[in-house]
């Protein structure tokens, strides 16, 4: 009990001390705050005093400058009125003096000439001369008008005759041209009708195993089991034609399990070919098939993820750089189309790959210059020209298939009309290639036949893609 009472007394004493300390702190802080407030109020009053004084002085200066300007304007106006009045008075006096002097001189001259007969005779002669000039001018005007009327009538007759001749000649020429057009249209219509009948007969006689899908599936299944090169060429040509005409065949070329797709197998098979003529034809047709698949937007990404695609293409470009210009150009076109994919574009923009492409361009350009220099040197000595080679070119129809077409037969080539030499000289070499579906008509070529232009277009396209990013 005593401890409890002692604790209560200690607690009450602590509370009294705390309240006293709080009271002292509050009084001291209030005193400091009032002192600080007084200092700030004094500072604000001083600032207001100076600002108000500055504003009053500026107001007085502006009023003073305005009054000075008004005084100057009023004084200038008064001076201008005074000068104007003096000028008008001076001019009035001078004008009066001039009028009086000129009138006096004119009256004296009139009185002197009034009695002069020679002067009157001179006036009569001058009047007759003026009349004669007027008559001559009138006769000249009438003559000119009559000549204009005569010439106009003659011109109208000549124009009417020329118009009649032109009308009859144009009618004759138009009838001949229209008849030629009708004849051409009739011939084309007969050809189209014949083609339609042949297509209907072919469709009626076709079997299910002859369709594009069946032939594509059969070629994909048996392409690696064929040992005969002729059958191998026929199979890859079937794949080329089917992927060029059907989107379903292009989709089927990218279907597979665990990354093993027909396009990946074709890329792997392409690296195992040598530089013999049949194998070069196989590689060229495989590149045509890969171009067809990569030009379809739905299958482009599947082409981009093919394993070892870029190393195999670089190896193919290196192998056929000298002996197969067409294969080299098709590889460049394939890389240019695949560069539209972000994955392939990033891979091609790497320093190693960019250095390889730059070295290819340098080598091809140097060889082209050396070849042109050798031809220029040989042109001076005709007897030193080598004998023409009897070797046939590789796939002469590929240059005609370079243009995109909408219809073609299976395993056949179609000759497209080419422009004249004058038109080809006028057109500038374009660096773009066809990137749309292969069954759609496009003005751009499938690939550049010139290796220098092909590798230049590829490097330029890669540079543009990097600039856009």
C-alpha positions in Angstrom: 0.0 0.0 0.0 2.8 2.4 0.8 4.6 1.6 -2.5 1.3 2.4 -4.3 0.9 5.7 -2.5 4.5 6.6 -3.2 4.1 5.8 -6.9 1.0 7.9 -7.0 2.9 10.8 -5.4 5.7 10.4 -7.9 3.4 10.3 -10.9 1.5 13.4 -9.7 4.8 15.2 -9.3 6.0 14.1 -12.8 2.7 15.4 -14.3 3.1 18.8 -12.6 6.7 19.1 -13.8 5.7 18.1 -17.3 2.8 20.6 -17.5 5.1 23.4 -16.1 7.8 22.5 -18.8 5.2 22.5 -21.5 3.9 25.9 -20.4 7.4 27.4 -20.3 8.1 26.0 -23.8 4.9 27.3 -25.2 5.5 30.8 -23.7 9.1 30.8 -25.1 8.1 29.6 -28.6 5.3 32.1 -28.8 7.8 34.9 -27.9 10.2 33.7 -30.6 7.3 33.5 -33.1 6.1 37.0 -32.3 9.6 38.4 -32.6 10.1 36.6 -36.0 6.7 37.9 -37.2 7.6 41.4 -36.2 10.9 41.1 -38.2 9.0 39.8 -41.3 6.4 42.5 -41.0 9.1 45.1 -40.9 10.8 43.6 -44.0 7.5 43.4 -45.9 6.7 47.1 -45.0 10.2 48.2 -46.3 9.7 46.2 -49.5 6.2 47.6 -50.0 7.6 51.1 -49.4 10.3 50.7 -52.0 8.0 49.1 -54.6 5.3 51.7 -54.1 7.8 54.4 -54.4 9.3 52.9 -57.6 5.7 52.5 -59.1 4.9 56.1 -58.3 8.1 57.4 -59.8 7.5 55.3 -63.0 4.0 56.6 -63.2 5.2 60.2 -62.9 7.9 59.5 -65.6 5.4 58.0 -68.0 3.0 60.9 -67.5 5.8 63.4 -68.0 7.0 61.7 -71.2 3.4 61.6 -72.5 3.0 65.3 -71.8 6.3 66.0 -73.5 5.2 64.0 -76.6 1.9 65.8 -76.7 3.6 69.2 -76.5 6.0 68.2 -79.4 3.1 67.0 -81.5 1.1 70.2 -80.9 4.1 72.4 -81.7 4.9 70.5 -84.9 1.3 70.8 -86.0 1.2 74.6 -85.3 4.5 75.0 -87.2 3.2 72.9 -90.1 0.1 75.1 -90.4 2.2 78.3 -90.3 4.6 77.0 -93.0 1.7 75.8 -95.1 0.0 79.2 -94.9 3.2 81.0 -95.9 3.7 78.7 -98.8 0.1 79.2 -100.1 0.5 82.9 -99.9 3.8 82.9 -101.7 2.4 80.6 -104.4 -0.7 82.8 -104.9 1.5 85.9 -105.4 3.8 84.1 -107.9 0.9 82.6 -109.8 -0.7 86.1 -110.1 2.4 87.6 -111.4 2.9 84.8 -114.0 -0.7 85.1 -115.2 -0.5 88.8 -115.7 2.9 88.7 -117.5 1.8 85.8 -119.8 -1.5 87.5 -120.6 0.3 90.7 -121.5 2.8 88.8 -123.8 -0.1 86.9 -125.5 -2.1 90.0 -126.2 0.9 91.8 -127.7 1.7 88.8 -130.0 -2.0 88.5 -131.0 -2.1 92.2 -132.0 1.1 91.8 -133.9 -0.1 88.7 -135.9 -3.6 90.0 -136.5 -2.5 92.2 -139.4 0.0 89.7 -140.8 -1.4 88.2 -144.2 1.4 85.8 -144.5 0.4 84.3 -141.2 -3.2 83.9 -142.4 -1.9 82.2 -145.7 0.2 79.9 -143.6 -2.8 78.9 -141.5 -4.8 78.1 -144.7 -2.0 75.9 -146.1 -1.7 74.1 -142.8 -5.4 73.5 -142.7 -5.3 72.1 -146.3 -2.4 69.8 -145.4 -4.2 68.5 -142.4 -7.3 67.7 -144.5 -5.1 65.9 -147.1 -3.5 63.8 -144.3 -6.9 62.9 -142.9 -8.2 61.8 -146.4 -5.0 59.7 -147.0 -5.4 58.0 -143.6 -9.1 57.3 -144.3 -8.2 55.7 -147.7 -5.4 53.6 -146.1 -7.8 52.4 -143.3 -10.5 51.4 -145.9 -7.8 49.5 -148.0 -6.6 47.6 -145.0 -10.1 46.6 -143.9 -10.9 45.3 -147.5 -7.6 43.4 -147.6 -8.4 41.8 -144.2 -11.9 40.8 -145.4 -10.5 39.2 -148.5 -7.7 37.4 -146.7 -10.1 36.2 -144.1 -12.5 34.8 -146.7 -9.6 33.0 -148.4 -8.4 31.6 -145.1 -11.9 30.3 -144.2 -12.1 28.5 -147.6 -8.7 27.0 -147.1 -9.5 26.0 -143.5 -12.8 24.4 -144.6 -11.1 22.4 -147.3 -8.4 21.3 -144.9 -11.0 20.3 -142.3 -12.9 18.3 -144.9 -9.7 16.5 -146.0 -8.7 15.8 -142.4 -12.2 14.5 -141.6 -12.2 12.0 -144.5 -8.6 10.9 -143.8 -9.3 10.4 -140.1 -12.4 8.5 -140.8 -10.6 6.2 -143.2 -7.7 5.8 -140.8 -10.0 5.2 -137.8 -12.0 2.6 -139.8 -8.7 0.7 -140.7 -7.4 0.8 -137.1 -10.8 -0.3 -135.7 -11.0 -3.1 -138.2 -7.4 -4.2 -137.2 -8.4 -4.1 -133.5 -11.6 -6.1 -134.2 -9.5 -8.6 -136.2 -7.0 -8.9 -133.3 -9.7 -9.2 -130.7 -11.4 -11.9 -132.8 -8.2 -13.8 -133.1 -7.6 -13.5 -129.3 -11.1 -14.6 -128.6 -10.7 -17.7 -130.8 -7.4 -18.5 -129.0 -9.1 -18.0 -125.6 -12.0 -20.2 -126.6 -9.7 -22.9 -127.8 -7.7 -22.7 -124.5 -11.0 -22.8 -122.5 -12.1 -25.9 -124.4 -8.7 -27.6 -123.9 -8.8 -26.7 -120.2 -12.3 -28.2 -119.9 -11.2 -31.4 -121.6 -8.1 -31.6 -119.4 -10.2 -31.1 -116.3 -12.7 -33.7 -117.4 -9.9 -36.2 -118.1 -7.8 -35.3 -115.0 -7.4 -37.8 -112.2 -7.2 -37.0 -108.5 -3.5 -38.0 -108.3 -2.8 -35.3 -111.0 -3.8 -32.4 -108.9 -1.2 -29.9 -107.5 -1.6 -31.0 -103.9 -1.2 -34.7 -104.8 1.8 -34.0 -107.0 3.4 -31.7 -104.3 2.9 -34.4 -101.6 4.3 -37.1 -103.8 7.3 -34.9 -104.8 8.0 -34.1 -101.1 7.8 -37.8 -100.1 10.0 -39.2 -102.9 12.5 -36.4 -103.5 15.2 -37.8 -101.2 14.6 -41.4 -102.4 15.2 -40.7 -106.1 18.5 -41.7 -107.5 17.9 -40.7 -111.1 18.9 -37.1 -111.7 16.2 -36.7 -114.4 13.5 -37.8 -112.0 15.0 -35.5 -109.3 14.8 -32.5 -111.7 11.2 -33.4 -112.6 10.3 -33.6 -108.9 11.9 -30.2 -108.0 10.2 -28.6 -111.0 6.9 -30.0 -109.8 7.5 -28.3 -106.4 8.4 -25.1 -108.2 5.3 -25.0 -110.3 3.0 -26.1 -107.5 4.3 -23.4 -105.0 4.1 -20.8 -107.8 0.4 -21.5 -108.3 -1.1 -22.6 -105.0 -1.0 -21.2 -101.5 -2.0 -24.6 -100.0 1.2 -26.1 -101.5 3.3 -23.3 -100.0 1.7 -24.0 -96.6 2.4 -27.7 -97.0 6.0 -27.0 -97.7 6.4 -25.4 -94.2 4.5 -28.1 -92.2 6.5 -30.6 -90.2 7.5 -32.0 -86.8 10.3 -30.7 -84.6 11.6 -28.3 -87.2 11.9 -31.0 -89.9 10.0 -29.4 -92.8 10.2 -29.8 -96.6 11.9 -26.4 -97.0 14.5 -27.3 -94.4 15.1 -30.6 -96.2 15.4 -28.7 -99.5 18.0 -26.3 -98.1 20.0 -29.2 -96.7 19.7 -31.1 -100.0 20.9 -28.0 -101.8 24.2 -27.9 -99.9 24.9 -31.6 -100.9 24.9 -30.8 -104.7 28.0 -30.2 -106.7 28.8 -27.9 -109.6 27.8 -30.2 -112.4 25.2 -29.0 -114.9 22.3 -31.3 -113.7 23.0 -30.5 -110.0 23.2 -26.8 -110.8 19.8 -27.1 -112.5 18.5 -28.8 -109.4 19.9 -26.0 -107.1 18.4 -23.3 -109.3 14.9 -25.0 -109.2 15.2 -25.4 -105.4 15.9 -21.7 -105.1 12.9 -21.0 -107.3 10.8 -23.0 -104.9 12.2 -21.3 -101.8 11.6 -17.9 -103.5 7.9 -18.9 -104.1 7.5 -20.0 -100.5 9.2 -16.9 -99.0 7.1 -14.5 -101.1 3.9 -15.7 -99.3 3.4 -13.7 -96.1 2.0 -16.8 -94.2 5.0 -18.9 -94.8 7.8 -16.3 -94.7 8.3 -16.6 -91.0 8.5 -20.4 -91.3 11.2 -19.9 -93.9 13.1 -17.6 -91.5 13.3 -20.2 -88.7 14.8 -22.9 -90.9 18.0 -24.2 -89.2 21.3 -23.1 -90.7 19.5 -21.1 -93.4 21.9 -18.2 -93.7 25.1 -20.3 -93.5 23.9 -22.7 -96.2 22.8 -19.8 -98.5 26.2 -18.0 -97.9 28.0 -21.3 -98.8 25.8 -21.7 -101.9 26.6 -18.1 -103.0 30.3 -18.8 -102.4 30.3 -22.1 -104.4 28.3 -20.8 -107.4 29.6 -17.2 -107.4 31.8 -17.8 -110.5 30.2 -20.7 -112.3 26.5 -20.1 -111.6 25.6 -16.4 -111.9 21.9 -17.3 -111.9 22.1 -19.3 -108.7 24.1 -16.4 -107.0 21.4 -13.9 -108.1 18.6 -16.1 -106.9 20.3 -16.5 -103.5 20.6 -12.7 -103.3 16.9 -12.3 -104.2 15.9 -14.9 -101.6 17.8 -13.0 -98.9 16.3 -9.7 -100.0 12.8 -11.1 -99.7 13.6 -12.8 -96.3 15.1 -9.5 -95.0 11.5 -8.3 -94.6 11.3 -10.7 -91.6 12.7 -9.1 -88.4 14.6 -12.3 -87.5 16.5 -12.6 -90.8 17.1 -8.9 -90.9 18.7 -8.9 -87.5 20.9 -11.9 -88.5 22.0 -10.2 -91.7 22.8 -7.0 -89.9 25.3 -8.7 -87.7 28.9 -7.6 -88.5 30.1 -11.0 -89.8 27.2 -11.4 -92.2 27.4 -7.8 -93.3 31.1 -8.2 -93.9 30.5 -11.3 -96.0 27.9 -9.6 -98.2 30.2 -6.6 -98.7 33.1 -8.9 -99.7 30.8 -10.7 -102.2 29.9 -7.4 -103.7 33.5 -6.3 -103.9 34.6 -9.6 -105.5 31.8 -9.7 -108.0 32.3 -6.0 -109.0 36.0 -6.5 -109.5 35.5 -9.6 -111.7 33.0 -7.7 -113.7 35.5 -4.9 -114.3 38.2 -7.4 -115.2 35.9 -9.1 -117.6 34.9 -5.8 -119.3 38.6 -4.8 -119.5 39.5 -8.1 -121.1 36.7 -7.7 -123.6 37.8 -4.2 -124.4 41.4 -5.4 -125.0 40.2 -8.3 -127.1 38.1 -6.0 -129.3 41.3 -4.5 -130.7 42.4 -8.0 -132.1 39.6 -10.0 -133.7 41.8 -13.0 -134.5 42.6 -13.4 -130.8 39.0 -14.1 -129.9 38.4 -17.6 -128.4 36.3 -20.1 -130.3 32.6 -20.2 -129.2 31.8 -22.9 -126.7 29.5 -25.6 -127.7 28.1 -26.0 -124.1 24.5 -25.1 -123.8 23.5 -22.6 -121.2 21.9 -23.7 -117.9 18.1 -23.6 -118.2 17.6 -21.0 -121.0 13.9 -20.7 -120.0 14.7 -19.4 -116.5 15.4 -15.9 -117.9 11.8 -16.0 -119.3 10.4 -17.3 -116.1 12.0 -14.4 -114.2 8.8 -12.4 -114.9 5.9 -13.2 -112.7 2.9 -14.8 -114.5 -0.6 -15.8 -113.4 -1.0 -19.1 -115.3 1.4 -21.7 -116.6 1.4 -25.5 -117.2 2.9 -28.1 -115.0 6.7 -28.6 -115.5 6.5 -26.3 -118.5 7.9 -22.8 -119.2 6.0 -19.9 -120.7 7.7 -17.3 -122.9 6.7 -13.8 -121.8 6.9 -10.9 -124.3 10.0 -8.8 -123.8 10.4 -5.1 -124.4 12.4 -3.7 -127.2 16.0 -2.7 -126.8 15.2 1.0 -126.9 12.7 0.6 -124.1 15.2 -1.4 -122.0 17.8 1.3 -122.6 15.4 4.0 -121.4 14.4 2.2 -118.2 16.7 2.6 -115.2 17.8 -0.5 -113.4 15.6 -1.0 -110.3 16.9 -2.6 -107.2 13.6 -4.0 -106.0 12.3 -7.5 -106.4 8.9 -9.0 -106.4 7.7 -9.6 -102.8 4.1 -10.5 -103.3 2.6 -13.9 -103.8 4.0 -15.6 -106.9 0.6 -16.2 -108.5 -0.1 -12.4 -108.5 1.1 -10.2 -111.4 3.9 -7.8 -110.4 6.0 -5.4 -112.4 9.2 -6.1 -110.5 11.4 -9.1 -111.4 11.6 -12.3 -109.4 15.4 -11.9 -109.2 18.1 -9.8 -110.9 19.9 -11.7 -113.6 23.0 -9.5 -113.2 25.0 -10.7 -110.1 26.4 -7.2 -109.5 22.9 -5.7 -109.5 21.6 -8.5 -107.3 24.2 -8.2 -104.5 24.0 -4.4 -104.7 20.2 -4.5 -104.4 20.5 -6.8 -101.4 23.0 -4.6 -99.6 20.9 -1.5 -100.4 17.7 -3.2 -99.0 19.5 -4.2 -95.8 20.8 -0.6 -95.4 17.2 0.8 -95.9 15.8 -1.6 -93.3 18.5 -0.5 -90.8 17.7 3.1 -91.5 13.9 2.5 -90.9 14.7 0.9 -87.6 
